[in-house]
Amino acid sequence: MLPEVISMREPEPPTTSERTLLSSGRYVNFGPFRIDQQRQEVTRSGSRLKLQGKVYQILLTLLEKPGEVVTREELRVRLWPADTHVNYDANVNTTVNKLRQALGDSSDKPLYIETIPRKGYCLLVQPEVSDKPPNSHFAKSEPSADSAQESSQGSGGLTFSKSDVWVVLGVIGLILAGMLLGAGITRFLISHAAATAPYPLTMIFSPASATSFL
């Protein structure tokens, strides 16, 4: 039996209200995923995902209506131009399954895309749109050096700046130099005193002279 073939009419562009969310910024964030709409790239925790054209379009269509049902008819009109003969059901199912696989999602326990029986699909998360580049997005979760120093001071910890370290090293160097100088002067004085002192008187006794005292 041949699969059912459907002739498609001219795709209808999404309404202005549907595009308002995504057009308000370049980047779309949901869960661990980020979409760069200008470059048409999808990344997960910084790693790029390989999404084919129609898979990417389905993702955008769902993101335009978060929490709402996107009918299979809407997906059909969005993805295939007029006079395209395809097996509608099979192609929609295959494309949605590819998207779920790329997102690590499941139809049994969906995290992002829920199947609405006999109607369509629904995005379960609320995306966030911004114009900030990826670095500024992740920098929010990392404390700056100034804030880290302030927090350590507030908790009673000791902190040293570079100038303080150099002062301490300078003081230690002066102490060591003084000790070495003092040791050198002391050694010099001892050797000088030993050189100028008279020889000690000694008496040499011989056996003959010893008898004279007897």
Secondary structure, 3 states (H helix, E strand, C coil): CCCCCEECCCCCCCCHHHHHHHHCCCEEEECCEEEECCCCEEEECCEEECCCHHHHHHHHHHHHCCCCEEEHHHHHHHHCCCCCEECHHHHHHHHHHHHHHHHCCCCCCCCCEEEECCCEEEECCCCEEECCCHHHHHHCCCCCHHHHHHHHHHCCCCCCCHHHHHHHHHHHHHHHHHHHHHHHHHHHHHHHHHHHCCCCCCCCCCHHHHHCCC
